Every structure is written in C-alpha cells, then in structure tokens.
Amino acid sequence: MYDYTDFDAAFVRERVAQFSAQVARRIDGSLTEEEFRPLRLMNGLYLQLHAYMLRIAVPYGTLNPRQMRQLAMIAETWDRGYGHFTTRQNIQFNWPKLPDVPKILSALADVGMHSIQTSGNTIRNVTADHFAGAAADEIEDPRPVAELLRQWSTDHPEFQFLPRKFKIAVTGSPNDRAVTRAHDIGLRMIRNDRGEPGFEVIVGGGLGRTPMIGPVIRDFLPKADLLPYCEAIVATYNMLGRRDNKFKARIKITVFENGLDKFRALVEERFQALRPQFGGADQALLAEIERAFAPPDYVQKPLAPYHAALTDPVFRAWADTNLSPHKNPDYAVVSISLKAHGETPGNASAAQMRLMADLAETYGHSELRVSHEQNIILPHVHRADLPALHAALKPAGLATANIGLISDIIACPGMDYCTLATARAIPVAQEIAQRFDALKLEHEIGPMKIKISGCINACGHHHVGHIGILGLDRAGVENYQITLGGDGTEDAVLGDKTGPGFAYDEVTDAVERIVRAYLEMRHDPSETFLATYRRLGPAPFKSALYQEADANAA
C-alpha cells in the first residue's frame, strides 16, 4: 500500500500546526464559534448533538495494522473506547474534547493519517471497491488511480470552495461494489474492443433529498486521460454550479438543469484545453504509485486444515457468508462483520481494532480495508489460515456469519448523534437484526440489503437498499418511509416508495411482513428478494405491507 512521502508528511504536519493554533484561538476566545466553524470543518471537526465529532480520512478504505492500532489508541485515550466506521470508508470519533483534537491530529500524522477534506465544499475522501487488489473478478486494482485522485484533489487551489461537497468513487471490477452510480463522479474500469483498460465515466449521481442515478458521460476513457478529464468535470461544475441555494448546488442538479449533452460538451471543451497541460507528469506519478500497490508475496500451504474445518457447521456458515473469491484460488477475501446482532452497525471497540490489526499482521499480509457497508475486510487470507482466524474472531464478537444478509444493515448515526437527523436509525437497525436472529430466518431469506437513514440527507444510502428505511419528523413524531427494490450495484436503481410511513414501534413488524411476503412468493430458495421484486413489481409487497397493517390496527 501507499506510504506517505516526505512531502505528504510535511504537508500534514503543517496543517496540524495551523489547526492547533486555530483551536487555541477558539479556546481563548479570540475566535467566535461562527468564525471557527469553517476552519474546523476544513479539518473534519463537526459539532454534533452532544459533542464534537472528528471524521478521519481512510483513503479508498485502506489501512495497515499500525494505523488501526493508532485508531484504537486514540479511541481509548481521547474518546470513549470505540470508533464508528462509515459509508464513506472513514472512521468517526463521536466524543473528542476540543483541547484534545490537536493531539489526536498529531497522533494521526505519526502514522500517515489525517482528517483533511473530510468535510466542506470540496472533494471528499475518494472511495473504492473494498475488495480492490484481491477480487477474482477484477480487471485492475483501482487503488493507484484512487491515490492519484487523492493527491490531485488534496488542497487543489481551484476546488476548495466548490458550490457543494463532491464525492468520487472508483471500481476496477465489472461487479460494482463501490456504488459508483450514486456519486458525483463514478469511475468503472472496463475494457474496450482492443482489450485495453479504461473507464466508464459516470457524472451527477447522488442520493439525499433529490436522489439521482448518475448518467454515463463517457462510455470509454483511456486511463491516460483520467486526471485531465476529472479536472474538466469539476472545473465545469465549479463554473456552472449554483451557489444561491445549497439544496440545488450538487453537480446532479447542475447536470439535470443544463442537460447532459450541454454539460458533456463543456467538459469536452475544457478537457481538450487541459489535456496538453498535464504533459505526461500524471502518468509518471501514476506509474510510481502503482509500484506501491504490488500484490503481496503469496505463500503456499496445504489446504487440509480448511477442508477439515468445513465439517464444523459454525465455521461453514461463516465461510458461506463472510468469504469472497480471491484472484489467487488458495486465498479468500474475508469480511469481518461489525454487525453482531443488536450491536451498533459500524462500531468497533479499541480492543476489537487491535485484534483486527494483529490478525491482519498474522494472517492477512498486513492489509485491512474499511467497506462502505461498515465492515472490515482482510483482503488476502490463505484458506489454510481461515480456521485459526475464525477461532480468534469468535471471542471478540467479530465472527457473526451475516455478511450480505438481513442483519448486515447499513445505518447512519441518526438522532443518537447527528445534529441533522430527524429520527433514530441505530435502534431500528438493532431491533430488526435481533428480530430476524430470533426468528432464525436470515439464512433462509438469503441476500438482503437493508439501509437506514435518519434524515433526508441519506447517509445510510436508503434509496439503493433492497429495503430502504428513511426516518423523518412528522409534527414532532418519528415517521419511517419504506422503499423497495433499490440496488447500488452496476444495475443501480432507486427504490420505489411504498406509501404512508410507519411509527417507530411499527417498523420492524413492517419489515417482517415484507420478508414473509417474499418467502411466500419466490419461485424457490434460489430466487433472491431483488429478483422476486423485479419479477412481480411492487403491488403484492404493498398489499402485504398495508393490508396486514390495517388489519392489525383494526
């Protein structure tokens, strides 16, 4: 993985010193909170419901064990002993005290981490497929491109005050695990007719109050043109984007209001002017970056321990759900669930972080990934080591066999933490997970993605959930809208609204009615919920959802 250069380290240290001085001025009263606000947001520090929250960047979700241990130390020393992994592949600390933030940032700098551009109207943390560099279906590892984009976008003088925040996602696989179509720029690696790798470029996707699936602006973009083309997109948006209304300032609105054809023409014009200015320097830098992402030195071991362990039903259940194919058939990609039934989705204690760092070092070629689904990935584990890995995860509550199942729920912090939230999200996720664990149905249900947002900003990605749940405030009472049939993959589609919302204490029952209707209507156990929904449409699911609700009310 990429290690910071002397330039990177010096840049981060300079920002730490700068922000430390700003914090001191806020504490001594030289800066008001209003004056301090833009300065803290430039450094990922939010003021939430109960305390400050510090959002730390994990570029394209990649961590090494030393970094994970440092996050554990920070959690214990300056927070409440845990961190929250987010849908942006970042980690958030919910309880830092303002005088301690400079010490936290300095500790992060010690291991090549920071919180720069994790907030504000700028280009945020670049996200990527969490299986990058390991997935069996991958064309190329997209992380070198993501790192190139990180370096280009960090402190870019033209793009620090965009009309609104800007998010880029990249995947190197035809199977999209990065939700690229819901990003301001989505990059999907493909091959052209000559077999050359390049990118399908998506622009103007996004969720929130005006959800849109991004259209394709370029069917095929050669890798060599990626940086000038992305700069052309952001520059065009910076010129056209609205600044009179923050609710209409995202690039999705800019593309919609101007039309894709006009926006594309302006981007192409800007691209032709920018392209010669790069002069190949970006490609030389990319080649240097690519060397830092060389595959690990794979080892050979007998597979007998793995095959023997498959006779254990507990291990087999975990292997069936939490392992994914690796490009080396002797290896597996391991997803560590941070969704033990009844726990807060995405939370990990300091002890759990240290254990995952140790296990990555022992069994995983010293690599960890944060997924946008709020789990942790060990991308390179030899199958012979899987029984020992599983045994080490169990006592720490990290061996839940539920990846991709109904209890593997994405949930934003909601009204438990977030100042923007209008409803709770975490307790809803906990109750749904506990309900289906008690019913012992989740393995029978099969693949199921429930996504929960506590407000219209959609940090829980509810629009692209197979079952999406949006919590709103209705005259001071929590009300939860349900959508069905959403999909965040390469076939991305927004979910369909079902109708009137449900009270907080009705949501889990509503989800159970949907699920039981699916189990009755599917052709056979091989037909997934999404396939059944697409075959039958929303009508029978709405009928089950509301007729039974009316009957229960009567």
Buried (B, 14 or more C-beta within 10 A) or exposed (E): BBEBEEEBBEBBBEBBBEBBEBBEBBEEEEBEEEEBBEBBBBBBBBBBBEBBBBBBBBBBBBBBBBBBBBBBBBBBEBBBEBBBBBBBBBBBBBBBEBEBBBBBBBBBBBBBBBBBBBBBBBBBBBBBBBBBBBBBBBBBBBBBBBBBBBBBBBEBEEBBEBBBBBBBBBBBBBBBBBBBBBBBBBBBBBEEEEEEBBBBBBBBBBBBEBBBBBBBBBEBBEBBBBBBBBBBBBBBBBEBBBEEEEEBBBBBBBBBEBEBEEBBEBBBEBBEEBBEEBEEEBBEBBEEBBEEBEEBEBEEEEBEBBEEBEEEEEBEBBBEBBBBBBBBEBBBBBBBBBBBBEBBBBBBBBBBBBBBBBBBBBBBBBBBBBBBBBBBBBBBBBBBBBBBBBEBBEEBBBBBBBBBBBBBBBBBBBBBBBEBBBBBBBBBBBBBBBBBBEBEBBBEBBBBBBBBBBBBBBBBBBBBBBBBBBBBEEEEEBBBBBBBBBBBBBEBBBBBBBEEBBEBEBBBBBBBBBBBBBBEBBEEEEBBBBEBBEEBEBEBBBEBBBEBBEEEEE
